[in-house]
């Protein structure tokens, strides 16, 4: 493998990788061995057609794509290491030469971690963050506890209203035809949750049990299912049941049911103490956020677009993981919310940029302050991880490679940088 590196504008770089011709031929042979059982040619037993016969009959291009992928897979990681660049995006691959008997050449367009010029980062001034627990905070916490212990009670003597939970049969039609994914039976829907598109939930308000009715909505122009995007739809609905939320009385009995205390006053005092700890933690996080925002504001850096795109993809994956804990796929979320992946990524861009800039300035502080992490600190962090994963610490340490250990050490150093700039900040 031969590598040349071209540094481009805006923290981009192009790697040109040249793979020997014989390696490309080996890739073609591997493709043939993988696929030979697929070919059936008169005069040959299935799976026994020689490679050179297939290349004469169909052209050697038959095996080019697999061979190219094999060569790229085998060389790109080494090319990254050899380049000496701190690459922060997926490569945009372009094959520039692909022919049997010749060198295989491809380019990889990549984003490189930007250089950061720090401004002030110690002693920055921020607005004071309040951690006081108010009576309103305690009342809100009590209401939340009431809601968690509420009962959904069936009602039959009135029409549905907002905040009710209804049981609904429905089937959606566009241009008179039912569409896939538009049907549900005894679906439990919280009115006012805005989990369905457009004004769907609003049109159920006022309906009684047993009512059959149409709900008219319009799918968003950017709806993920292109065949439905921007189109009006009619949902044939039947209301099967209504439940209203009943909150428990706020008294001593309630306190005894939800806590270890016998009276509501005692429970309130405990809530106040708990809220104090929570608000102090939130205030600490808010202070950190304000300090980092101020440091970002005073710093200079140029973020390459592919780096932002990579961060947005990571955020989509994180959100999909969170949904999976609730038994939902991200496709289901998009369908019911009217959101699309493109729109999600568009709305995620400001946060993606902030995450990138936060990490970059903090790593710059680590460098400026020469913050180091000891082996003892690394081992302590590995032991915490082992406890989280319910593993033996020594076993985890054996599994974690040198590059992973360096990444963990950098994370620890970044947290030290957070502590440094937060503690040095001045609250006005």
Secondary structure, 3 states (H helix, E strand, C coil): CEEEEEECCCCEEEEEEEECHHHHHHHHHHHHHHHHHHCCCCCCCCCCCCHHHHHHHHCHHHHHHHHHHHHHHHHHHHHHHHHCCCECCCCEEEEEECCCCCCEEEEEEEEECCCCECCCCCCCEECCCCCCCCHHHHHHHHHHHHHHCCEEEECCCCCCCCCCEEEEEEEEEECCEEEEEEEEEEEEEECCCCCCCCCCCHHHCCCCCCCEEEEEEECCCCCCCCCCCCCEEEEEEEEEEEEEEECCCCCHHHHHHHCCCCCHHHHHHHHHHHHHHHHHHHHHHHHHHHHHHHHHHHCECCCCHHHHHHHHHHHHHHHHHHHHHCCCCHHHHHHHHCCCHHHHHHHHHHHHHHHHHHHHHHHHHHHHCCCCCCHHHHHHHHHHHHHHCCCCHHHHHHHCCHHHHHHHHHHHHHHHHHHHHHHHCEEC
